[in-house]
Amino acid sequence: RQPAEALSVLFSTTTVSITAFGLTVWSCILMGMADIDDCSFLTEEGEDGVPIIQLNVRKRDVEERWGGFILQIGEDSIL
């Protein structure tokens, strides 16, 4: 377990990565292209100290549907 304050989220147009203390601990490839200027996240402490991460990811082409959100998760959750 990591404290919620130690977590961060990195967005690119096609991937999302979660870091703990600056090290990537989870990543995925998105089904579509994200508008990285309009992506954000919120972390908070959950039950038993397990952090909760809320992602807000805006699709680059707002007229298109996502058709799903995650295309692929890397081996051991890291791409």
N, CA, C and O atoms as CSV, one atom per row, in Angstrom:
chain,resi,resn,atom,element,x,y,z
A,1,ARG,N,N,0.828,-1.189,0.000
A,1,ARG,CA,C,0.000,0.000,0.000
A,1,ARG,C,C,0.866,1.243,0.000
A,1,ARG,O,O,1.907,1.303,0.654
A,2,GLN,N,N,0.414,2.220,-0.741
A,2,GLN,CA,C,1.091,3.508,-0.788
A,2,GLN,C,C,0.105,4.580,-0.340
A,2,GLN,O,O,-1.090,4.461,-0.610
A,3,PRO,N,N,0.576,5.622,0.335
A,3,PRO,CA,C,-0.335,6.706,0.693
A,3,PRO,C,C,-0.840,7.406,-0.567
A,3,PRO,O,O,-0.104,7.538,-1.545
A,4,ALA,N,N,-2.078,7.846,-0.543
A,4,ALA,CA,C,-2.680,8.494,-1.716
A,4,ALA,C,C,-1.850,9.680,-2.187
A,4,ALA,O,O,-1.785,9.948,-3.387
A,5,GLU,N,N,-1.218,10.392,-1.266
A,5,GLU,CA,C,-0.422,11.571,-1.625
A,5,GLU,C,C,0.822,11.199,-2.427
A,5,GLU,O,O,1.398,12.062,-3.089
A,6,ALA,N,N,1.251,9.938,-2.384
A,6,ALA,CA,C,2.454,9.495,-3.100
A,6,ALA,C,C,2.142,9.086,-4.533
A,6,ALA,O,O,3.059,8.797,-5.301
A,7,LEU,N,N,0.862,9.056,-4.906
A,7,LEU,CA,C,0.464,8.598,-6.231
A,7,LEU,C,C,0.281,9.766,-7.186
A,7,LEU,O,O,-0.147,10.851,-6.795
A,8,SER,N,N,0.613,9.520,-8.441
A,8,SER,CA,C,0.398,10.500,-9.492
A,8,SER,C,C,-0.024,9.748,-10.746
A,8,SER,O,O,0.186,8.540,-10.856
A,9,VAL,N,N,-0.618,10.467,-11.684
A,9,VAL,CA,C,-1.065,9.858,-12.941
A,9,VAL,C,C,-0.458,10.644,-14.099
A,9,VAL,O,O,-0.495,11.874,-14.123
A,10,LEU,N,N,0.099,9.908,-15.053
A,10,LEU,CA,C,0.677,10.505,-16.254
A,10,LEU,C,C,-0.212,10.144,-17.441
A,10,LEU,O,O,-0.536,8.975,-17.649
A,11,PHE,N,N,-0.600,11.146,-18.209
A,11,PHE,CA,C,-1.456,10.935,-19.371
A,11,PHE,C,C,-0.673,11.207,-20.643
A,11,PHE,O,O,0.080,12.178,-20.714
A,12,SER,N,N,-0.846,10.352,-21.654
A,12,SER,CA,C,-0.404,10.666,-23.015
A,12,SER,C,C,-1.631,10.484,-23.896
A,12,SER,O,O,-2.701,10.132,-23.398
A,13,THR,N,N,-1.496,10.713,-25.176
A,13,THR,CA,C,-2.671,10.601,-26.045
A,13,THR,C,C,-3.216,9.183,-26.109
A,13,THR,O,O,-4.398,8.994,-26.394
A,14,THR,N,N,-2.376,8.177,-25.849
A,14,THR,CA,C,-2.830,6.787,-25.977
A,14,THR,C,C,-2.604,5.938,-24.730
A,14,THR,O,O,-2.986,4.768,-24.717
A,15,THR,N,N,-1.993,6.491,-23.682
A,15,THR,CA,C,-1.718,5.697,-22.483
A,15,THR,C,C,-2.023,6.463,-21.208
A,15,THR,O,O,-2.082,7.692,-21.191
A,16,VAL,N,N,-2.215,5.695,-20.139
A,16,VAL,CA,C,-2.324,6.234,-18.784
A,16,VAL,C,C,-1.370,5.425,-17.919
A,16,VAL,O,O,-1.370,4.195,-17.973
A,17,SER,N,N,-0.559,6.112,-17.122
A,17,SER,CA,C,0.363,5.437,-16.203
A,17,SER,C,C,0.178,5.997,-14.807
A,17,SER,O,O,-0.015,7.199,-14.629
A,18,ILE,N,N,0.239,5.121,-13.821
A,18,ILE,CA,C,0.144,5.527,-12.419
A,18,ILE,C,C,1.510,5.325,-11.792
A,18,ILE,O,O,2.143,4.284,-11.968
A,19,THR,N,N,1.955,6.337,-11.056
A,19,THR,CA,C,3.248,6.256,-10.385
A,19,THR,C,C,3.066,6.340,-8.876
A,19,THR,O,O,2.129,6.965,-8.381
A,20,ALA,N,N,3.977,5.701,-8.159
A,20,ALA,CA,C,4.052,5.800,-6.698
A,20,ALA,C,C,5.473,6.225,-6.366
A,20,ALA,O,O,6.430,5.534,-6.716
A,21,PHE,N,N,5.612,7.342,-5.701
A,21,PHE,CA,C,6.932,7.897,-5.388
A,21,PHE,C,C,7.780,8.046,-6.650
A,21,PHE,O,O,8.996,7.862,-6.602
A,22,GLY,N,N,7.146,8.378,-7.780
A,22,GLY,CA,C,7.858,8.630,-9.027
A,22,GLY,C,C,8.169,7.401,-9.867
A,22,GLY,O,O,8.717,7.539,-10.960
A,23,LEU,N,N,7.842,6.211,-9.397
A,23,LEU,CA,C,8.081,4.980,-10.155
A,23,LEU,C,C,6.772,4.464,-10.740
A,23,LEU,O,O,5.761,4.409,-10.039
A,24,THR,N,N,6.778,4.088,-12.012
A,24,THR,CA,C,5.566,3.573,-12.649
A,24,THR,C,C,5.190,2.231,-12.034
A,24,THR,O,O,6.005,1.310,-11.977
A,25,VAL,N,N,3.937,2.135,-11.573
A,25,VAL,CA,C,3.457,0.902,-10.950
A,25,VAL,C,C,2.302,0.267,-11.731
A,25,VAL,O,O,1.941,-0.883,-11.477
A,26,TRP,N,N,1.722,1.011,-12.678
A,26,TRP,CA,C,0.608,0.477,-13.473
A,26,TRP,C,C,0.498,1.324,-14.725
A,26,TRP,O,O,0.691,2.539,-14.676
A,27,SER,N,N,0.184,0.683,-15.863
A,27,SER,CA,C,-0.034,1.440,-17.094
A,27,SER,C,C,-0.970,0.673,-18.012
A,27,SER,O,O,-1.129,-0.542,-17.902
A,28,CYS,N,N,-1.586,1.421,-18.923
A,28,CYS,CA,C,-2.491,0.800,-19.885
A,28,CYS,C,C,-2.487,1.583,-21.187
A,28,CYS,O,O,-2.088,2.747,-21.232
A,29,ILE,N,N,-2.942,0.916,-22.252
A,29,ILE,CA,C,-3.165,1.552,-23.543
A,29,ILE,C,C,-4.656,1.815,-23.662
A,29,ILE,O,O,-5.473,0.932,-23.401
A,30,LEU,N,N,-5.005,3.023,-24.052
A,30,LEU,CA,C,-6.412,3.405,-24.182
A,30,LEU,C,C,-6.992,2.933,-25.511
A,30,LEU,O,O,-6.259,2.716,-26.475
A,31,MET,N,N,-8.309,2.779,-25.553
A,31,MET,CA,C,-9.010,2.370,-26.773
A,31,MET,C,C,-9.019,3.479,-27.821
A,31,MET,O,O,-9.090,3.200,-29.017
A,32,GLY,N,N,-8.948,4.716,-27.388
A,32,GLY,CA,C,-8.984,5.855,-28.310
A,32,GLY,C,C,-7.925,6.869,-27.938
A,32,GLY,O,O,-7.067,6.606,-27.095
A,33,MET,N,N,-7.987,8.022,-28.567
A,33,MET,CA,C,-7.026,9.088,-28.329
A,33,MET,C,C,-7.592,10.064,-27.295
A,33,MET,O,O,-8.731,10.517,-27.407
A,34,ALA,N,N,-6.773,10.379,-26.287
A,34,ALA,CA,C,-7.196,11.303,-25.231
A,34,ALA,C,C,-6.713,12.720,-25.531
A,34,ALA,O,O,-5.693,12.915,-26.191
A,35,ASP,N,N,-7.453,13.692,-25.044
A,35,ASP,CA,C,-7.046,15.095,-25.087
A,35,ASP,C,C,-6.285,15.365,-23.789
A,35,ASP,O,O,-6.905,15.645,-22.763
A,36,ILE,N,N,-4.957,15.285,-23.818
A,36,ILE,CA,C,-4.174,15.351,-22.576
A,36,ILE,C,C,-4.267,16.700,-21.888
A,36,ILE,O,O,-3.926,16.814,-20.711
A,37,ASP,N,N,-4.723,17.726,-22.597
A,37,ASP,CA,C,-4.913,19.032,-21.959
A,37,ASP,C,C,-6.186,19.078,-21.124
A,37,ASP,O,O,-6.405,20.022,-20.365
A,38,ASP,N,N,-7.019,18.059,-21.266
A,38,ASP,CA,C,-8.283,18.029,-20.527
A,38,ASP,C,C,-8.430,16.718,-19.745
A,38,ASP,O,O,-9.527,16.169,-19.650
A,39,CYS,N,N,-7.320,16.221,-19.187
A,39,CYS,CA,C,-7.321,15.024,-18.348
A,39,CYS,C,C,-6.907,15.425,-16.936
A,39,CYS,O,O,-6.072,16.310,-16.750
A,40,SER,N,N,-7.493,14.773,-15.959
A,40,SER,CA,C,-7.137,15.077,-14.571
A,40,SER,C,C,-7.338,13.835,-13.718
A,40,SER,O,O,-7.908,12.840,-14.166
A,41,PHE,N,N,-6.860,13.910,-12.479
A,41,PHE,CA,C,-7.037,12.796,-11.563
A,41,PHE,C,C,-7.176,13.330,-10.143
A,41,PHE,O,O,-6.804,14.461,-9.832
A,42,LEU,N,N,-7.731,12.462,-9.295
A,42,LEU,CA,C,-7.900,12.768,-7.878
A,42,LEU,C,C,-7.555,11.506,-7.110
A,42,LEU,O,O,-8.008,10.419,-7.468
A,43,THR,N,N,-6.759,11.637,-6.059
A,43,THR,CA,C,-6.455,10.486,-5.207
A,43,THR,C,C,-6.966,10.774,-3.803
A,43,THR,O,O,-6.942,11.914,-3.339
A,44,GLU,N,N,-7.426,9.729,-3.137
A,44,GLU,CA,C,-7.881,9.861,-1.756
A,44,GLU,C,C,-7.677,8.534,-1.037
A,44,GLU,O,O,-7.601,7.479,-1.667
A,45,GLU,N,N,-7.592,8.600,0.263
A,45,GLU,CA,C,-7.442,7.389,1.062
A,45,GLU,C,C,-8.766,6.641,1.089
A,45,GLU,O,O,-9.821,7.226,1.338
A,46,GLY,N,N,-8.696,5.349,0.831
A,46,GLY,CA,C,-9.878,4.504,0.882
A,46,GLY,C,C,-9.888,3.699,2.170
A,46,GLY,O,O,-9.129,3.968,3.101
A,47,GLU,N,N,-10.764,2.710,2.198
A,47,GLU,CA,C,-10.847,1.838,3.369
A,47,GLU,C,C,-9.540,1.096,3.580
A,47,GLU,O,O,-8.871,0.717,2.618
A,48,ASP,N,N,-9.184,0.895,4.809
A,48,ASP,CA,C,-7.966,0.165,5.185
A,48,ASP,C,C,-6.698,0.768,4.589
A,48,ASP,O,O,-5.701,0.066,4.422
A,49,GLY,N,N,-6.726,2.068,4.265
A,49,GLY,CA,C,-5.542,2.735,3.739
A,49,GLY,C,C,-5.230,2.449,2.285
A,49,GLY,O,O,-4.166,2.829,1.796
A,50,VAL,N,N,-6.148,1.779,1.576
A,50,VAL,CA,C,-5.942,1.498,0.152
A,50,VAL,C,C,-6.409,2.721,-0.640
A,50,VAL,O,O,-7.579,3.096,-0.565
A,51,PRO,N,N,-5.500,3.346,-1.400
A,51,PRO,CA,C,-5.868,4.578,-2.094
A,51,PRO,C,C,-6.871,4.347,-3.223
A,51,PRO,O,O,-6.902,3.286,-3.846
A,52,ILE,N,N,-7.680,5.360,-3.464
A,52,ILE,CA,C,-8.645,5.371,-4.561
A,52,ILE,C,C,-8.175,6.435,-5.541
A,52,ILE,O,O,-7.849,7.556,-5.148
A,53,ILE,N,N,-8.142,6.075,-6.822
A,53,ILE,CA,C,-7.733,7.017,-7.867
A,53,ILE,C,C,-8.912,7.215,-8.811
A,53,ILE,O,O,-9.449,6.252,-9.357
A,54,GLN,N,N,-9.307,8.460,-8.997
A,54,GLN,CA,C,-10.379,8.786,-9.931
A,54,GLN,C,C,-9.747,9.467,-11.142
A,54,GLN,O,O,-9.042,10.466,-10.997
A,55,LEU,N,N,-9.999,8.927,-12.335
A,55,LEU,CA,C,-9.474,9.486,-13.578
A,55,LEU,C,C,-10.582,10.187,-14.343
A,55,LEU,O,O,-11.703,9.686,-14.428
A,56,ASN,N,N,-10.267,11.336,-14.893
A,56,ASN,CA,C,-11.160,12.047,-15.802
A,56,ASN,C,C,-10.388,12.214,-17.108
A,56,ASN,O,O,-9.458,13.016,-17.193
A,57,VAL,N,N,-10.783,11.447,-18.126
A,57,VAL,CA,C,-10.078,11.439,-19.399
A,57,VAL,C,C,-11.052,11.866,-20.490
A,57,VAL,O,O,-12.081,11.225,-20.704
A,58,ARG,N,N,-10.719,12.947,-21.173
A,58,ARG,CA,C,-11.575,13.426,-22.257
A,58,ARG,C,C,-11.033,12.891,-23.579
A,58,ARG,O,O,-9.830,12.946,-23.837
A,59,LYS,N,N,-11.909,12.386,-24.391
A,59,LYS,CA,C,-11.543,11.864,-25.713
A,59,LYS,C,C,-11.202,13.035,-26.627
A,59,LYS,O,O,-11.875,14.066,-26.606
A,60,ARG,N,N,-10.152,12.868,-27.428
A,60,ARG,CA,C,-9.725,13.947,-28.319
A,60,ARG,C,C,-10.842,14.321,-29.281
A,60,ARG,O,O,-11.150,15.502,-29.444
A,61,ASP,N,N,-11.454,13.326,-29.919
A,61,ASP,CA,C,-12.563,13.573,-30.838
A,61,ASP,C,C,-13.856,13.345,-30.064
A,61,ASP,O,O,-14.303,12.207,-29.918
A,62,VAL,N,N,-14.454,14.421,-29.569
A,62,VAL,CA,C,-15.626,14.297,-28.701
A,62,VAL,C,C,-16.846,13.741,-29.426
A,62,VAL,O,O,-17.803,13.310,-28.783
A,63,GLU,N,N,-16.824,13.745,-30.748
A,63,GLU,CA,C,-17.942,13.189,-31.518
A,63,GLU,C,C,-17.895,11.664,-31.553
A,63,GLU,O,O,-18.914,11.023,-31.808
A,64,GLU,N,N,-16.727,11.078,-31.301
A,64,GLU,CA,C,-16.542,9.635,-31.345
A,64,GLU,C,C,-16.770,9.022,-29.975
A,64,GLU,O,O,-16.449,9.637,-28.958
A,65,ARG,N,N,-17.318,7.823,-29.938
A,65,ARG,CA,C,-17.472,7.104,-28.673
A,65,ARG,C,C,-16.184,6.341,-28.386
A,65,ARG,O,O,-15.443,5.994,-29.306
A,66,TRP,N,N,-15.919,6.082,-27.106
A,66,TRP,CA,C,-14.722,5.340,-26.732
A,66,TRP,C,C,-14.744,3.914,-27.274
A,66,TRP,O,O,-13.706,3.412,-27.704
A,67,GLY,N,N,-15.886,3.255,-27.266
A,67,GLY,CA,C,-15.943,1.855,-27.689
A,67,GLY,C,C,-15.228,0.951,-26.697
A,67,GLY,O,O,-14.722,-0.109,-27.065
A,68,GLY,N,N,-15.190,1.363,-25.470
A,68,GLY,CA,C,-14.417,0.719,-24.408
A,68,GLY,C,C,-13.414,1.737,-23.904
A,68,GLY,O,O,-13.284,2.809,-24.495
A,69,PHE,N,N,-12.714,1.439,-22.848
A,69,PHE,CA,C,-11.765,2.407,-22.305
A,69,PHE,C,C,-10.327,1.900,-22.386
A,69,PHE,O,O,-9.442,2.614,-22.859
A,70,ILE,N,N,-10.091,0.667,-21.925
A,70,ILE,CA,C,-8.735,0.127,-21.900
A,70,ILE,C,C,-8.584,-0.922,-22.994
A,70,ILE,O,O,-9.349,-1.885,-23.049
A,71,LEU,N,N,-7.600,-0.732,-23.858
A,71,LEU,CA,C,-7.307,-1.701,-24.911
A,71,LEU,C,C,-6.434,-2.826,-24.373
A,71,LEU,O,O,-6.675,-4.000,-24.651
A,72,GLN,N,N,-5.413,-2.454,-23.596
A,72,GLN,CA,C,-4.470,-3.461,-23.097
A,72,GLN,C,C,-3.811,-2.971,-21.814
A,72,GLN,O,O,-3.500,-1.789,-21.670
A,73,ILE,N,N,-3.604,-3.903,-20.882
A,73,ILE,CA,C,-2.844,-3.634,-19.674
A,73,ILE,C,C,-1.553,-4.417,-19.784
A,73,ILE,O,O,-1.562,-5.583,-20.179
A,74,GLY,N,N,-0.450,-3.790,-19.438
A,74,GLY,CA,C,0.854,-4.416,-19.594
A,74,GLY,C,C,1.062,-5.608,-18.668
A,74,GLY,O,O,0.316,-5.814,-17.710
A,75,GLU,N,N,2.087,-6.382,-18.975
A,75,GLU,CA,C,2.465,-7.518,-18.142
A,75,GLU,C,C,2.812,-7.010,-16.748
A,75,GLU,O,O,3.538,-6.026,-16.604
A,76,ASP,N,N,2.298,-7.672,-15.734
A,76,ASP,CA,C,2.448,-7.212,-14.343
A,76,ASP,C,C,1.922,-5.790,-14.196
A,76,ASP,O,O,2.395,-5.031,-13.350
A,77,SER,N,N,0.944,-5.434,-15.020
A,77,SER,CA,C,0.286,-4.131,-15.015
A,77,SER,C,C,1.160,-2.987,-15.501
A,77,SER,O,O,0.774,-1.827,-15.365
A,78,ILE,N,N,2.341,-3.284,-16.072
A,78,ILE,CA,C,3.208,-2.222,-16.588
A,78,ILE,C,C,3.544,-2.523,-18.035
A,78,ILE,O,O,3.988,-3.622,-18.365
A,79,LEU,N,N,3.328,-1.535,-18.898
A,79,LEU,CA,C,3.629,-1.691,-20.332
A,79,LEU,C,C,5.106,-1.557,-20.579
A,79,LEU,O,O,5.552,-1.657,-21.722
